[in-house]
Amino acid sequence: IAPRSPDAVTMSPVQVKVDAKTSTVGRIVTLVASVAGVSDAVVVVEGAPAGACVIAAAPDAGDLEGVATCARYLASLATAEGEAARLGGVESPEADAEVSEWLTRAVTEYGVAGDPIAEDKLEALDAHLLSRTFVANVSYRATVADLVTYGCVRDAVGALSEDKRTALVNLTRWCDHIGGAHGGDDIFGKLPMRHAEFPDILGVFRAMNTSTVDKKLKERGGAEGPTKQEQRDAKRKGAGTFADIGNDAKKGEGADDKKNADKNAEGKKKEKKEKKEKAPKEPPAKKEVNVSVLDIRVGTIVKCWEHPGADKLWVEEIDVGEDKPRQVVSGLRAFKTSEQMTGARVLCLCNVKKGPLREQMSEGMVMCASNEDHTTVDFVVPPEGAKNGEKVSFAGFEGEPVEVLVPKKKMFEACAPKLRTNADGVACYDGVPFMTSAGPCVSSLAEAFIK
């Protein structure tokens, strides 16, 4: 869902119908609206069936159903600069796919009816969070996927025994963070936590430093023994320490020990000087990401239908030379009719991370050219004679594409600024044409972005 303008939110209050304001769905809607900063523009009303969430005639989106779909729409209303795209997880195709996957999992695996959740599912979520701050690791802050997942599991985690919550430390830590940092505690209540009690380390440290008498000197100089200050004063006056009195026989040994110590000190200084003179090693140069990581293939759209939960999306099947067509979700309904989609020859980016987009599985991305304000969009078209499944190549950028474009590595984002059509409409990466065995790929839009 594309971000909305703050003016649109102010002018058109959004009414969200839920089963009850205090139900899991009602509290999730309240939490998402609060984090998006649009609580004043969202009216939550009761009367929907149990577990249901409905937004009727949402501005620019039409009728919406389901807590995941409605929550993502509310995230798109965020007013802070850049927050709508970040919170909604639509900053990139990879982020969109991962956030969509977790929204679907939250609703289907954990549920919104408030029913008990099997411990093995909570354990799986705990394992997933072992090395992650958030469920969808696509941003430096929580996305709508975290807020919905938190709403689905919060009551179940709170109902666990203290020992079990302690065992599921990653899940408990994540719930505590979403509750404290994002307002979940105000809506769902603070999660009971057992905080560890640490010893008074400062007190122990102070006790260790209360003695001012050197133990060895005390043993050698008598019961009272000299303090370190007394020893320093004696040296300044030209006298030895208390322990040196009557020990003239040991002076020779002391002189020899001093000579040996001086030699050792000189040797160590020489070693340090040699180490300093060695030139520091230069760190290895970081490998630059280029278009060779993208798996772009020639394809044909063999089937197309309307997305059941989004007015602006098509769902299509694309033949890219594999055993069966790939299902792809594309935001092209504002630009292409069903007749224009079906049978179209296109380029498909095949190594984006697979995942549901608005609860429909997507296994690729159709490459299109777009003007700067995204009001005109058209396909990047392969030439006649290029067979389905043929990989697009780029002269000077040889190499095998990665298996999957991992969202957090932002590989596609690194390539995107250099993907453009030239003055003749030829699709290029940094001026190098998209090539097939039958020639270059082109678009009807010249000097346009490709994404």
C-alpha positions in Angstrom: 0.0 0.0 0.0 1.5 3.4 -1.0 1.9 6.0 1.7 -0.8 8.6 2.0 -0.4 12.4 2.5 -1.1 13.9 6.0 -3.8 16.1 4.4 -5.7 13.1 3.1 -5.7 11.6 6.6 -7.0 14.9 8.2 -9.8 15.4 5.7 -11.1 11.8 5.6 -11.3 10.0 9.0 -11.0 6.3 8.6 -13.6 4.1 10.4 -12.4 0.6 11.4 -15.0 -1.9 12.4 -13.8 -4.6 14.8 -15.6 -7.2 17.0 -14.8 -5.3 20.2 -12.4 -2.5 21.2 -10.9 -4.7 23.9 -10.5 -7.8 21.7 -7.2 -8.8 20.2 -8.2 -7.3 16.9 -9.4 -4.1 18.5 -6.2 -3.6 20.5 -4.0 -4.4 17.4 -5.8 -1.7 15.5 -5.4 0.8 18.3 -1.7 0.0 18.6 -0.9 0.4 14.9 -2.8 3.7 14.7 -0.9 4.9 17.8 2.5 4.0 16.4 1.6 5.5 13.0 0.6 8.7 14.8 -2.9 8.7 13.3 -5.0 7.9 16.3 -7.0 11.1 15.9 -7.9 10.2 12.3 -9.0 6.6 13.0 -12.4 5.8 14.5 -12.7 2.3 16.0 -16.2 1.0 16.1 -17.6 -2.3 17.3 -20.0 -4.7 15.6 -17.9 -6.9 13.3 -18.0 -10.7 13.6 -15.5 -12.3 16.0 -11.9 -11.9 14.8 -13.0 -9.7 11.9 -11.6 -6.3 10.9 -13.2 -4.1 8.2 -12.5 -0.7 6.6 -15.3 0.3 4.3 -14.4 2.6 1.4 -10.9 3.4 2.6 -9.5 6.5 0.7 -7.5 5.3 -2.4 -8.0 1.7 -1.4 -11.7 0.7 -1.4 -13.1 -1.9 0.9 -10.5 -3.7 3.1 -11.0 -6.9 5.2 -8.7 -8.8 7.5 -6.6 -7.5 10.4 -3.3 -7.8 8.4 -4.7 -5.9 5.4 -6.3 -3.2 7.6 -3.2 -2.8 9.8 -1.0 -2.3 6.8 -3.4 0.3 5.4 -3.3 2.2 8.8 0.6 2.0 8.7 0.4 3.7 5.2 -1.3 6.7 6.8 1.7 7.5 9.0 2.4 11.2 8.9 6.1 11.5 9.9 8.5 11.8 6.9 9.4 8.4 5.5 7.6 6.6 8.3 4.7 5.2 6.2 7.1 3.3 3.9 9.3 2.1 6.8 6.5 1.1 9.2 4.5 -0.5 6.4 7.5 -2.4 5.1 7.3 -1.1 1.5 10.7 0.5 1.1 11.8 -2.4 -1.2 10.3 -5.5 -2.8 12.2 -7.7 -0.4 11.0 -5.8 2.6 7.5 -5.9 1.3 7.7 -9.7 0.9 9.1 -10.3 4.4 6.6 -8.0 6.1 3.7 -9.6 4.2 4.9 -13.1 5.1 5.0 -12.3 8.8 1.6 -10.6 8.7 0.1 -13.7 7.2 1.9 -16.0 9.7 0.8 -13.9 12.6 -2.9 -14.3 11.6 -2.8 -17.9 10.5 -0.4 -19.5 13.0 -1.1 -17.5 16.2 -4.6 -16.2 15.5 -6.6 -13.2 16.5 -9.4 -14.9 18.5 -7.4 -14.9 21.7 -7.3 -18.8 21.8 -4.3 -20.5 23.5 -1.2 -20.9 21.3 0.6 -24.2 21.2 4.0 -24.0 23.1 5.9 -25.4 20.1 4.8 -22.4 18.0 6.0 -20.0 20.7 9.2 -21.9 20.9 9.7 -21.6 17.1 9.1 -17.8 17.4 11.6 -17.6 20.2 14.2 -19.5 18.1 13.5 -17.1 15.2 14.2 -14.1 17.4 17.5 -15.5 18.7 19.6 -13.3 16.4 17.0 -10.7 15.5 15.6 -7.6 17.1 12.4 -7.8 15.1 10.4 -10.5 13.4 10.8 -8.9 10.0 14.4 -7.8 10.0 14.1 -5.1 7.4 14.3 -1.9 9.5 16.1 -0.4 12.5 12.6 -0.1 14.2 9.6 -2.3 14.5 7.3 -2.6 11.4 3.6 -3.4 11.2 4.6 -7.1 11.1 6.0 -6.8 14.7 2.9 -4.9 16.0 0.4 -7.4 14.6 2.5 -10.4 15.7 2.9 -8.9 19.1 -0.9 -8.4 19.4 -1.5 -12.0 18.4 0.9 -13.6 21.0 1.1 -11.0 23.8 -1.7 -12.5 25.9 -0.4 -16.1 25.4 3.1 -15.1 26.5 1.7 -13.3 29.5 -0.3 -16.4 30.5 2.9 -18.6 30.6 4.5 -19.5 33.9 7.4 -17.3 35.1 9.9 -20.2 34.5 8.6 -20.7 30.9 8.8 -17.1 30.1 12.4 -17.1 31.4 13.1 -20.1 29.2 11.7 -18.3 26.1 14.1 -15.4 26.8 14.2 -14.1 23.2 10.4 -14.0 22.8 10.0 -12.4 26.2 12.7 -9.8 25.5 11.0 -8.9 22.2 7.5 -8.6 23.8 9.0 -6.4 26.5 10.6 -4.2 23.9 7.5 -3.8 21.7 5.5 -3.1 24.9 7.9 -0.5 26.3 9.2 1.2 23.2 6.1 1.2 21.0 3.2 1.6 23.5 2.1 -2.0 23.7 2.2 -1.8 27.5 -0.4 0.9 27.5 -2.8 -1.2 25.4 -2.1 -4.8 26.4 -0.7 -4.3 29.9 2.9 -4.6 31.0 4.3 -8.1 30.7 5.3 -9.6 34.1 9.1 -9.8 34.2 11.5 -11.3 36.6 14.6 -9.1 36.7 17.9 -10.6 38.0 19.3 -9.3 41.3 23.0 -8.4 41.0 25.5 -8.2 44.0 26.7 -4.9 45.2 29.8 -4.9 43.0 30.8 -1.4 44.0 30.7 -2.3 47.7 32.9 -5.3 47.1 35.4 -3.2 45.2 35.5 -0.6 48.0 36.1 -3.4 50.6 39.0 -4.7 48.5 40.7 -1.3 48.6 40.2 -0.4 52.3 43.6 -1.9 53.4 46.5 0.7 53.1 49.2 -1.6 54.4 51.3 -3.6 52.0 50.9 -7.2 53.1 54.5 -8.2 52.1 56.0 -5.2 53.8 54.0 -6.0 57.0 55.4 -9.5 57.0 59.0 -8.3 56.6 58.8 -5.2 58.8 56.9 -6.3 61.8 53.3 -6.5 63.0 52.6 -2.9 62.3 54.9 -2.7 59.2 55.4 0.4 57.0 52.7 1.9 54.8 53.5 2.6 51.2 53.6 6.4 52.0 56.1 5.7 54.8 58.2 3.7 52.4 58.2 6.5 49.8 59.1 9.1 52.5 62.1 7.0 53.7 63.4 6.8 50.1 63.2 10.5 49.6 65.3 11.0 52.8 68.0 8.7 51.5 67.2 5.8 53.8 66.1 2.3 52.7 62.8 0.7 53.5 62.1 -0.9 56.9 62.8 -4.3 55.4 66.3 -3.2 54.1 67.6 -2.4 57.7 70.2 -5.0 58.6 70.0 -6.6 55.2 73.3 -5.3 53.8 74.2 -8.8 52.6 71.4 -8.7 50.1 72.6 -5.4 48.4 74.8 -7.3 45.9 71.9 -9.4 44.9 69.8 -6.3 44.5 72.3 -4.7 42.2 72.5 -7.8 40.0 68.7 -8.0 39.8 68.6 -4.3 38.8 71.1 -4.9 35.9 69.1 -7.9 34.7 65.9 -5.9 34.9 67.5 -3.0 32.9 68.6 -5.5 30.2 65.1 -7.0 29.9 63.5 -3.5 29.7 65.9 -2.6 26.9 65.0 -5.8 25.0 61.3 -5.1 25.3 61.7 -1.5 24.1 63.6 -2.8 21.0 60.8 -5.4 20.2 58.1 -2.7 20.5 60.1 -0.4 18.2 60.4 -3.2 15.6 56.7 -3.9 15.7 55.9 -0.2 15.3 58.1 0.0 12.2 56.1 -2.7 10.4 53.7 -1.2 7.9 50.0 -1.8 8.9 48.1 -4.2 6.6 45.5 -2.6 4.4 41.9 -4.0 4.9 40.6 -5.9 1.9 38.6 -3.8 -0.5 34.8 -4.3 -0.2 33.4 -5.9 -3.3 31.0 -3.6 -5.1 27.5 -5.0 -5.8 26.5 -4.7 -9.4 23.9 -6.0 -11.8 25.4 -9.5 -12.1 23.7 -10.4 -8.8 20.2 -10.0 -10.4 18.6 -13.0 -12.1 16.5 -11.4 -14.8 14.8 -13.7 -17.3 12.6 -13.5 -20.3 9.0 -14.5 -19.7 5.4 -14.4 -20.9 2.4 -13.7 -18.8 0.0 -16.6 -19.4 -2.7 -15.8 -16.9 -3.8 -12.7 -14.9 -6.5 -12.1 -12.3 -7.5 -9.4 -9.8 -5.9 -9.6 -6.4 -8.8 -10.5 -4.0 -7.7 -8.2 -1.3 -6.2 -5.1 -3.1 -7.6 -2.8 -5.7 -4.2 -1.9 -7.2 -2.7 -5.3 -7.6 -2.7 -8.0 -10.3 -1.8 -11.6 -9.7 -0.3 -13.2 -12.7 1.3 -16.5 -13.8 4.5 -16.0 -15.8 6.2 -18.6 -18.0 10.0 -18.2 -17.4 11.0 -21.5 -18.9 10.6 -23.6 -15.8 8.4 -26.7 -15.2 5.5 -24.5 -14.2 4.7 -20.8 -14.3 5.7 -18.5 -11.5 3.0 -16.7 -9.6 3.8 -13.0 -9.3 1.9 -10.1 -7.6 2.4 -6.7 -9.4 1.1 -3.2 -8.6 0.1 -2.6 -12.2 -3.8 -2.4 -12.1 -3.7 1.4 -12.4 -1.6 1.1 -15.6 -2.5 -2.1 -17.4 -5.8 -3.8 -18.2 -6.3 -7.6 -17.9 -6.1 -7.8 -21.7 -2.8 -5.9 -21.8 -1.4 -8.1 -19.1 -2.3 -11.5 -20.5 0.1 -12.6 -23.2 2.5 -9.8 -22.6 6.2 -10.5 -23.1 8.1 -9.2 -20.0 11.3 -9.5 -18.0 10.9 -11.1 -14.6 13.4 -10.7 -11.7 13.4 -14.2 -10.4 15.7 -14.2 -7.3 13.7 -11.8 -5.1 12.8 -13.5 -1.8 9.6 -15.4 -2.2 6.7 -14.5 0.1 3.1 -13.4 0.3 2.0 -9.9 -0.8 -1.3 -9.1 0.8 -1.8 -12.8 1.4 -1.0 -13.9 -2.1 2.3 -15.7 -2.8 4.7 -13.8 -5.1 7.8 -15.5 -6.6 9.3 -12.7 -8.7 8.9 -9.1 -9.9 8.0 -7.7 -13.3 10.6 -5.2 -14.6 8.9 -1.9 -15.7 10.0 1.5 -16.7 8.4 4.5 -14.9 8.6 8.3 -15.1 9.9 10.2 -12.1 6.5 10.8 -10.5 5.3 7.3 -11.2 2.2 8.4 -13.2 3.2 6.5 -16.4 4.5 2.9 -16.2 5.2 0.4 -19.0 6.8 -3.0 -19.4 10.5 -3.5 -20.3 10.0 -5.8 -23.3 12.4 -8.5 -24.6 12.9 -8.7 -28.4 11.2 -11.1 -30.7 13.1 -14.4 -30.8 14.2 -14.3 -27.2 12.9 -17.5 -25.6 11.2 -17.8 -22.2 13.7 -18.5 -19.5 16.7 -16.9 -21.3 18.8 -14.8 -18.8 19.4 -11.2 -19.6 23.2 -10.4 -19.7 25.2 -7.2 -19.4 28.5 -6.8 -21.2 31.3 -6.3 -18.7 29.3 -7.6 -15.7 29.7 -11.3 -16.0 29.0 -13.6 -13.1 26.4 -15.8 -11.7 23.4 -14.2 -9.9 22.9 -14.8 -6.2 20.4 -17.5 -5.3 18.2 -15.1 -3.3 18.4 -11.3 -2.9 18.5 -11.1 0.9 16.5 -8.0 2.0 18.9 -6.9 4.7 21.9 -6.8 2.2 19.9 -4.4 -0.1 21.5 -5.7 -3.3 18.6 -4.6 -5.5 18.6 -1.2 -3.9 22.3 -0.9 -4.7 21.7 -1.6 -8.4 18.4 0.4 -8.8 19.9 3.9 -9.3 21.7 2.7 -12.4 18.7 0.9 -14.0 17.3 3.3 -16.6 16.2 3.5 -20.2 18.3 5.6 -22.5 17.1 8.2 -25.1 16.1 5.4 -27.5 14.1 3.5 -24.8 16.8 0.8 -24.5 16.9 -0.7 -21.0 20.4 -0.2 -19.5 22.4 -0.7 -16.3 24.9 2.1 -16.0 24.6 2.7 -19.8 25.1 -1.1 -20.6 22.0 -2.5 -22.5 19.9 -5.4 -21.2 20.9 -8.0 -23.8 19.5 -11.3 -25.0 20.5 -13.6 -27.9 18.0 -11.8 -30.1 19.1 -8.2 -29.1 18.4 -5.6 -26.5 15.3 -5.2 -24.3 13.4 -1.9 -24.7 10.5 0.1 -23.3 8.1 2.7 -24.7 9.4 5.1 -22.1 12.7 6.9 -22.7 15.0 8.3 -20.0 12.9 6.5 -17.4 13.6 4.6 -14.2 13.4 0.8 -14.2 12.1 -1.1 -11.1 
